[in-house]
Amino acid sequence: MKTFAEFDWLLGRFLPRTPYGRAAKDRLLFYSSPKELEGEFGLTEAFISFAAKFPVRADKLEFHLARIPFIDENAPPDCAALFCLKKFLLNAKAAFALLPKPLAAALGADWRLEGLLKTLSRGEGGENFHIDDSFSPELVSVRREIAAVSAEIARLRGRTLARLKREHSLDFSAREFIVIEESSAAKLFGNPDFFIEPHDSSHVVVRPVFGAQYLELCAKRDGFARAEKREEAKILSALARGAARHLPEMRRCAAAVERADILLAKARLAAAHGLTRPVILKPGAAIVIKKGRLPPLEARLAAEKLRYSPLSCGFSGRVAVISGSNMGGKTVALKTLGFCQLCLQHGFFVPAEKYSAPVFAAAHFAGGGGGEVAGLSSFGLELHGFMSAWKDADRGCFILMDEFARATNSREGGALLSAIISAFCAKQGVYAFVSTHFSGLRAPAAYYRMKGFDGAAFSGHGGAAGDLRGRLRQINRFMRYELAPDSGKAANCDALEVARLLGFDGGIISRAKFVLEGK
Amino acid sequence: MKALLGKTVFIAGSEKNAGKTCFFNYALNKLRGRTRLAFLSSGLDGESEDMAFGGRKPRVAVFPGEIIATSQSSLAAADAGCEVLEVFPAATALGKMAVVRILRGGFMELSGPASNARLAEIIASLRGGFGAQTVLVDGAANRLTQLSAADGAGFVYVAKVERLRAQAVADALALLRELSELRAGMRGLFIEGALTPQRAQAVPQKEKRIVLEDCTKVFLNLPQWRAFARGRKIYFRRRFGLIFAVANLYDISRGRFAEMLKDFPPEKLVFNPYEDIRGV
């Protein structure tokens, strides 16, 4: 259903900022409980009005959410892990503080980790993390030793390099070694100030030797550095143990972050694309759509400067059969319904002035477009799609069928479709929308047709001409993409007109008309 | 080293042990105090290149205030003191990549992210969030593809020039020079991805304007490139400039190698910066 309804358009614009929100997006909950959905819509509405009333606060909230990292509960206790924890806490605290109180309460976003944050913030109030001296007196002492011995090493090194430059004109200040011709280096051989090794057949590599005292100091520094690491490891373990004691609270905090992130992203999406809160109906009630839009198509048509007609219809029953002209908008009508229903079921607002529908346990596109199954023809794929949908019929199911059985002979196809529609009608939990070109279907459904080509308006216009783009523009201009109850009186007679508009051979069209009239 | 200031510079090498990391350290020493410096390695997951030759990759001296990106495990092994400024979510074999500011000088092993996309993300954060003016990237040997991690980056090519392979290195440098002189452009037949000898052969001769992604996608040798480029105007969508080349000479004189390079601009060629030719 998602592919048919082009639902990825919406998902591509639904942008949670935290790793928790993005994981929730990947899971994409399909709600089947009206109560849960009403809760989700209520909170989305609250976030929309929060963002409208306090735009700067909402931006700040988004900023802090975007800075929240994922906390890996199994991460080894090192500086990087504790940095992430501190950054998480700091930004979650700031995000919670920005939420209006009722919203924070509804999300469980109350701040209870101040103690842990304070512990991690010793010596550094921002997001940065380091093991500050204040964590342990032993650390202060060993770091003092490191600083002292490092200064001594630097002094000794500086003195040595200055002497080598003075005595031998060799400048090692930016170089660890120097390459010189072997003949020039001859006088350095045997000098304890240098370590010399071959470079190639005529050059040698000369390195300065800083002496035994230097090596002793380096070894001393290494010893202190190891002691510092041991002390730091103790502190890191203690901090990690301390954090582990707050694990349940941290999980609660992460859950609140996820909810705030998801709801703000849904609110942003609704505001950016004019989405409205859908109305959830009781099972059995008929679906109503008013000015429903298929945003990806709307965007494509806008790019081509073509007219877009939203869909409006109050369906009179659970099962609707939609017929109409070629290129008359049947498929788009189904896609629009599917898009809106998927929005509703996934807890999003809908692209319609009004959309009222019940909640279902499943939503299916029972057609051939659901991917490939080895060995199945297009008709086989359609049957396969239908059978998958039919399995959910008893649970309550929303089904779309687009020109089912188009790939088989019309007599048997029509009979099969009649039987399927009758079966849908007999199942109380099934809502189905079926587009077809078959006429004379015998099933107790509600019948609709797209109004189709407005020949009267077109006749005064003067005919079609130009390239394919121009011709499509003509069709778009004179096609009435409106859904109306089908009285059964109008005949499907737009195919030849559409063929003519597309520039089809006039002679062939005349012959077809001749055949149609039985001459 | 003025040419490196204010840029994102990849240090690429012709092969293992070309002297790339030595030059990286040399450049760091020369740039310190002249620019807000950040540096990192582009080595892939655990690819500590000298491990291949039996030794650990050399550690880099780091000084207070410098911004460095490296992995969690390299951080744990460092004797320098630092504060963590950022941790990136994607993990490598050596842990997650972190950006740190050095608080106390010492030594640190540099290890890099697993992909060019991650590398780009880190470089962007070093230049953006952490305000680095010059970013030095110790690239993996012979992997110019890493350049594509940073728009507008330049590179220094460090070549090991041995007498018996000198002509091959000269050809490689000539190719790099020719590629880095091409201009940016969008109009023409766009060839997406690698330009291999097979793909080059398949491009119809009538196509006279060709657009390639960037110079890292050219997998031709010098004669193949010249045959492909003859009579054509070739553009890159993204341009990476060769800032200069460093030639570390072994058993070959400067004069002899310079002769092989013919029209390579002398201002773009640095002979072994570790060599002292003044005598002792």
HADDOCK unambig.tbl for C-alpha pairs under 7 A between the chains (distance, minus, plus):
assign (segid A and resid 80 and name CA) (segid B and resid 72 and name CA) 6.62 0.50 0.50
assign (segid A and resid 80 and name CA) (segid B and resid 84 and name CA) 6.68 0.50 0.50
assign (segid A and resid 80 and name CA) (segid B and resid 87 and name CA) 6.34 0.50 0.50
assign (segid A and resid 80 and name CA) (segid B and resid 98 and name CA) 6.95 0.50 0.50
assign (segid A and resid 83 and name CA) (segid B and resid 84 and name CA) 6.56 0.50 0.50
assign (segid A and resid 84 and name CA) (segid B and resid 87 and name CA) 6.96 0.50 0.50
assign (segid A and resid 128 and name CA) (segid B and resid 83 and name CA) 6.37 0.50 0.50
assign (segid A and resid 128 and name CA) (segid B and resid 84 and name CA) 5.48 0.50 0.50
assign (segid A and resid 128 and name CA) (segid B and resid 85 and name CA) 4.82 0.50 0.50
assign (segid A and resid 129 and name CA) (segid B and resid 83 and name CA) 5.44 0.50 0.50
assign (segid A and resid 129 and name CA) (segid B and resid 84 and name CA) 5.15 0.50 0.50
assign (segid A and resid 129 and name CA) (segid B and resid 85 and name CA) 6.92 0.50 0.50
assign (segid A and resid 130 and name CA) (segid B and resid 82 and name CA) 6.67 0.50 0.50
assign (segid A and resid 130 and name CA) (segid B and resid 83 and name CA) 4.48 0.50 0.50
assign (segid A and resid 130 and name CA) (segid B and resid 84 and name CA) 6.28 0.50 0.50
assign (segid A and resid 168 and name CA) (segid B and resid 280 and name CA) 6.22 0.50 0.50
assign (segid A and resid 169 and name CA) (segid B and resid 280 and name CA) 6.52 0.50 0.50
assign (segid A and resid 174 and name CA) (segid B and resid 26 and name CA) 5.91 0.50 0.50
assign (segid A and resid 174 and name CA) (segid B and resid 29 and name CA) 5.29 0.50 0.50
assign (segid A and resid 174 and name CA) (segid B and resid 30 and name CA) 6.44 0.50 0.50
assign (segid A and resid 175 and name CA) (segid B and resid 26 and name CA) 5.95 0.50 0.50
assign (segid A and resid 175 and name CA) (segid B and resid 274 and name CA) 6.66 0.50 0.50
assign (segid A and resid 177 and name CA) (segid B and resid 274 and name CA) 6.62 0.50 0.50
assign (segid A and resid 178 and name CA) (segid B and resid 274 and name CA) 4.85 0.50 0.50
assign (segid A and resid 178 and name CA) (segid B and resid 275 and name CA) 5.49 0.50 0.50
assign (segid A and resid 178 and name CA) (segid B and resid 276 and name CA) 6.37 0.50 0.50
assign (segid A and resid 179 and name CA) (segid B and resid 274 and name CA) 5.56 0.50 0.50
assign (segid A and resid 179 and name CA) (segid B and resid 275 and name CA) 4.22 0.50 0.50
assign (segid A and resid 179 and name CA) (segid B and resid 276 and name CA) 6.01 0.50 0.50
assign (segid A and resid 180 and name CA) (segid B and resid 275 and name CA) 5.74 0.50 0.50
assign (segid A and resid 180 and name CA) (segid B and resid 276 and name CA) 5.41 0.50 0.50
assign (segid A and resid 180 and name CA) (segid B and resid 277 and name CA) 6.44 0.50 0.50
assign (segid A and resid 184 and name CA) (segid B and resid 279 and name CA) 5.45 0.50 0.50
assign (segid A and resid 184 and name CA) (segid B and resid 280 and name CA) 5.82 0.50 0.50
assign (segid A and resid 185 and name CA) (segid B and resid 280 and name CA) 6.60 0.50 0.50
assign (segid A and resid 200 and name CA) (segid B and resid 250 and name CA) 5.48 0.50 0.50
assign (segid A and resid 200 and name CA) (segid B and resid 251 and name CA) 5.67 0.50 0.50
assign (segid A and resid 201 and name CA) (segid B and resid 251 and name CA) 6.10 0.50 0.50
assign (segid A and resid 202 and name CA) (segid B and resid 251 and name CA) 6.94 0.50 0.50
assign (segid A and resid 225 and name CA) (segid B and resid 79 and name CA) 5.94 0.50 0.50
